[in-house]
Amino acid sequence: MRSSSLASPIAFKSDKGVRTVVSETAIFENRSDMYKNGNLPVRDTVLELGVYLGDNALDLYDALDPELLVLADPWEETTDPRFKASNHDVVQEKVKGKRTQIIKGTEDDVLERFRPGFFSMVYIDTTHTYADTKRQLHKLHGLVKRNGYLCGHDFGHPEDANYGVVGAVFDFMITNGWSLSHVTTDDEPYRSFCITKVSI
Ligand SMILES: C[S@@+](CC[C@H](N)C(=O)[O-])C[C@H]1O[C@@H](n2cnc3c(N)ncnc32)[C@H](O)[C@@H]1O
């Protein structure tokens, strides 16, 4: 980790009603470093949306020791040959005996099952397009508890790819009063990020 402390976001309303948000962003080498050293909530409730073979799920589990780790992915055959239906069984085997709940579905299926403020942290890693990321942030932010985090992968601009995570996250932050609390750098352009809600 390159920054030793995490500052809380500062927010205020001016007499003209303009809300200003100031925050410091803690910088980490990569997502494992961020999970271990980022003061993210431990022994709490975490969701990963977009699980694939479950490798990041295991990293989250080992670093944050969650009370419950919910893993949601449709695990459907797609045009990407890596995304096979059988990946579901691989994940099921990997997390056997751990405090996990597997949902074979998307953000809509997660929304149906959990009450507002249930999760301390949500990690989004799905298609990385602007439209999908924006939709998922808007759908899932209500499930994040006060002082919790919305995080995700691919916060960068790989060449020759339709990646819109940076734009979607910034548009969401500006519109909804969240601020960038964590970012990873050595893994660019496949950085991870976390944002947190600024309370006024
Ligand atoms: C890049 S992989 C995830 C990798 C995993 N997070 C890791 O780091 O090990 C993307 C996954 O997102 C899934 N996916 C695509 N759209 C989704 C959606 N709307 N909700 C949940 N998962 C989705 C795909 O099936 C695929 O398994």
The ligand as an SDF file (V2000), in Angstrom:
LIG
                    3D

 27 29  0  0  0  0  0  0  0  0999 V2000
  -14.2580  -11.2840  -15.7980 C   0  0  0  0  0  0  0  0  0  0  0  0
  -15.2660  -12.5970  -15.2520 S   0  0  0  0  0  0  0  0  0  0  0  0
  -15.2310  -12.4420  -13.4850 C   0  0  0  0  0  0  0  0  0  0  0  0
  -13.8820  -12.7470  -12.8860 C   0  0  0  0  0  0  0  0  0  0  0  0
  -13.8450  -12.8620  -11.3770 C   0  0  0  0  0  0  0  0  0  0  0  0
  -14.4460  -11.7120  -10.7250 N   0  0  0  0  0  0  0  0  0  0  0  0
  -12.4210  -12.9760  -10.9170 C   0  0  0  0  0  0  0  0  0  0  0  0
  -11.7410  -11.9240  -10.7920 O   0  0  0  0  0  0  0  0  0  0  0  0
  -11.9330  -14.0980  -10.6800 O   0  0  0  0  0  0  0  0  0  0  0  0
  -16.8530  -12.0300  -15.6870 C   0  0  0  0  0  0  0  0  0  0  0  0
  -18.0080  -12.8890  -15.2250 C   0  0  0  0  0  0  0  0  0  0  0  0
  -19.1660  -12.0460  -15.1860 O   0  0  0  0  0  0  0  0  0  0  0  0
  -20.2950  -12.8390  -15.4680 C   0  0  0  0  0  0  0  0  0  0  0  0
  -21.4150  -11.9240  -15.7790 N   0  0  0  0  0  0  0  0  0  0  0  0
  -21.7200  -11.3250  -16.9570 C   0  0  0  0  0  0  0  0  0  0  0  0
  -22.8030  -10.5290  -16.7970 N   0  0  0  0  0  0  0  0  0  0  0  0
  -23.1880  -10.6420  -15.4860 C   0  0  0  0  0  0  0  0  0  0  0  0
  -24.2380  -10.0690  -14.7050 C   0  0  0  0  0  0  0  0  0  0  0  0
  -25.1250   -9.2020  -15.2270 N   0  0  0  0  0  0  0  0  0  0  0  0
  -24.3410  -10.4010  -13.3900 N   0  0  0  0  0  0  0  0  0  0  0  0
  -23.4480  -11.2650  -12.8440 C   0  0  0  0  0  0  0  0  0  0  0  0
  -22.4210  -11.8210  -13.5390 N   0  0  0  0  0  0  0  0  0  0  0  0
  -22.2930  -11.5160  -14.8360 C   0  0  0  0  0  0  0  0  0  0  0  0
  -19.8230  -13.7950  -16.5590 C   0  0  0  0  0  0  0  0  0  0  0  0
  -20.6350  -14.9450  -16.6110 O   0  0  0  0  0  0  0  0  0  0  0  0
  -18.3700  -14.0850  -16.1040 C   0  0  0  0  0  0  0  0  0  0  0  0
  -18.2940  -15.2830  -15.3640 O   0  0  0  0  0  0  0  0  0  0  0  0
  1  2  1  0
  2  3  1  0
  2 10  1  0
  3  4  1  0
  4  5  1  0
  5  6  1  0
  5  7  1  0
  7  8  2  0
  7  9  1  0
 10 11  1  0
 11 12  1  0
 11 26  1  0
 12 13  1  0
 13 14  1  0
 13 24  1  0
 14 15  1  0
 14 23  1  0
 15 16  2  0
 16 17  1  0
 17 18  1  0
 17 23  2  0
 18 19  1  0
 18 20  2  0
 20 21  1  0
 21 22  2  0
 22 23  1  0
 24 25  1  0
 24 26  1  0
 26 27  1  0
M  CHG  2   2   1   9  -1
M  END
$$$$
